[in-house]
């Protein structure tokens, strides 16, 4: 009986990991899609608590659409629910993607405050297909 109990505890420990949900959306500037924009979701932390969530990123296509992929040890589609800071950068389409790639400012002009601080975003337990970011350039 004791072995059976340990088996179920082990089974739960292996199968009961962090929930991962699908997140996708569109990035536009002045109503037009932004292509090759690297969208990075970084877990939000405070001084008193740390998060175990992995960051995730996606690259926009010609229609400005992206889908997040986890950047943790286990690369997988999606991200854990929680609070994030979203940052944006330009990905040269000829450059291979790796974690050591240098940040490059985009060839388009996003508001400076957004580029520096990022935007807050909460990923819900259901995920979303509407994590859209619509920017307007200043005249």
C-alpha positions in Angstrom: 0.0 0.0 0.0 2.8 2.3 0.9 4.4 1.7 -2.6 1.1 2.5 -4.3 0.9 5.8 -2.4 4.4 6.8 -3.4 3.7 5.9 -7.0 0.7 8.3 -7.1 2.7 11.1 -5.4 5.5 10.7 -7.9 3.0 10.5 -10.8 1.4 13.8 -9.6 4.7 15.5 -9.2 5.7 14.6 -12.8 2.4 15.4 -14.3 1.3 18.4 -12.3 3.6 21.1 -13.6 3.0 24.7 -14.3 -0.1 25.3 -16.4 0.8 26.6 -19.9 -1.8 28.5 -22.0 -1.7 29.7 -25.6 -1.2 33.4 -26.2 -1.2 35.1 -29.6 -2.1 38.5 -31.0 -1.3 41.3 -33.5 1.1 44.3 -33.4 0.2 47.3 -35.4 1.4 50.9 -35.9 -1.0 53.5 -37.2 -3.3 50.6 -38.1 -0.7 48.8 -40.2 0.9 45.5 -39.2 4.4 45.5 -38.0 6.5 42.7 -39.5 9.6 41.1 -37.8 8.7 42.6 -34.4 10.1 40.5 -31.5 7.4 40.5 -28.7 8.9 39.5 -25.4 6.8 38.7 -22.3 9.0 39.0 -19.2 7.5 37.8 -15.9 6.8 40.6 -13.5 8.4 40.4 -10.1 8.3 42.5 -7.0 10.9 43.0 -4.2 9.1 40.5 -2.0 8.1 37.8 -4.4 9.8 36.0 -7.2 8.1 34.2 -10.0 8.9 30.8 -11.4 7.3 31.6 -14.8 9.6 31.5 -17.9 9.7 34.4 -20.3 8.2 33.8 -23.7 8.5 35.5 -27.1 7.0 35.5 -30.6 8.0 37.1 -33.9 5.3 38.9 -36.0 4.7 37.8 -39.5 3.8 40.0 -42.5 0.3 40.5 -41.0 1.7 41.6 -37.6 0.5 38.3 -36.0 2.6 36.4 -33.4 2.3 33.4 -31.1 4.3 33.0 -27.9 6.9 30.3 -27.4 8.4 29.7 -23.9 12.1 30.5 -23.5 12.6 28.2 -20.6 14.5 25.0 -20.4 11.6 23.3 -22.0 10.8 25.3 -25.1 7.1 24.9 -25.8 4.2 26.8 -27.2 2.5 29.0 -24.7 3.2 30.7 -21.4 2.2 30.3 -17.7 -0.7 32.5 -16.5 0.4 35.6 -14.6 1.6 39.2 -14.8 4.1 40.2 -17.4 5.9 43.2 -18.8 5.8 43.2 -22.6 8.7 44.6 -24.6 9.2 45.0 -28.3 12.3 44.8 -30.5 13.0 44.3 -34.2 14.3 40.9 -35.4 16.4 41.0 -38.6 14.8 38.3 -40.7 18.3 37.1 -41.8 19.5 36.7 -38.2 19.1 33.4 -36.5 17.2 33.5 -33.2 19.1 32.6 -30.1 19.1 33.7 -26.5 22.3 35.6 -26.8 21.2 37.8 -29.7 21.7 41.5 -29.1 18.7 43.7 -28.8 18.1 45.8 -31.8 15.8 48.9 -31.9 13.1 48.5 -34.5 13.3 50.4 -37.8 9.8 51.8 -37.0 9.3 54.3 -34.3 7.3 53.1 -31.2 6.7 55.6 -28.4 10.0 55.8 -26.4 8.4 55.1 -23.0 7.0 51.8 -24.3 10.4 50.8 -25.7 12.1 51.5 -22.3 9.5 50.4 -19.7 7.4 48.0 -21.7 3.7 47.4 -21.2 1.9 45.4 -18.4 -0.1 42.4 -19.5 -1.9 39.8 -17.5 -2.2 36.3 -19.0 -5.4 34.6 -17.7 -5.9 30.9 -17.0 -7.7 30.6 -20.4 -4.9 32.2 -22.5 -5.9 34.5 -25.3 -5.8 35.0 -29.1 -6.3 38.8 -28.6 -3.0 39.9 -27.0 -3.0 42.8 -29.4 -0.8 45.9 -29.2 -2.0 48.9 -31.3 0.5 51.8 -31.4 0.0 55.3 -32.8 3.0 57.3 -33.9 3.1 60.9 -32.7 2.7 63.6 -35.4 
